Amino acid sequence: MMKSLLNFAARLGIVVVMFAWVASSVFAVPQAKVSRRMEAKVYFYHEPGEYIDLAPVTRSVNALAPARPAIEALLKGPTAAERRRGFEPLASAREFRIGSLKISNGTARINFVSNRRWAGWPGDLAPVRFKTAVELTLKQFPTVRRVIVSLNGDEKFYDERG
């Protein structure tokens, strides 16, 4: 009887261990989120470029929310390897940060905030080139058909006519 009880307990132990293993694999909660990545185009100054001397390079961004990291990459500028290939940062881009970015009903609204040291645009095409680079970068995403860019709340920052 005792031997039979021990066999039963051993079998029960194996069943419990197997059940625990199955339950842990079926009901396991991932410890770290695995973020999916995608390639996104970011536009920098490059002569000759496709759009007022702008040409794309690629960055790996979070596929679930790609717009903000793509624009942050634009603000950081080209890598050293890209600079050797003739890409240059956009004028004043390092002086800005994203104040707000919202995408709704196909329209992306992005407001940049300049830092206190920013002395203004270095040339006539710099603000238009910056705005165009932001638009091209954001319009590649399927949820964006239209882009409204502002700087310190001014949507006409790129227009000399005011």
Secondary structure, 3 states (H helix, E strand, C coil): CHHHHHHHHHHHHHHHHHHHHHHHHHCCCCCCCCCCEEEEEEEEECCCCCECCEEEEEEEEECCCCHHHHHHHHHHCCCHHHHHCCCECCCCHHHEEEEEEEEECCEEEEEEEECCCCCCCCCCCHHHHHHHHHHHHHHCCCCCCEEEEEECCECCCCCCCC
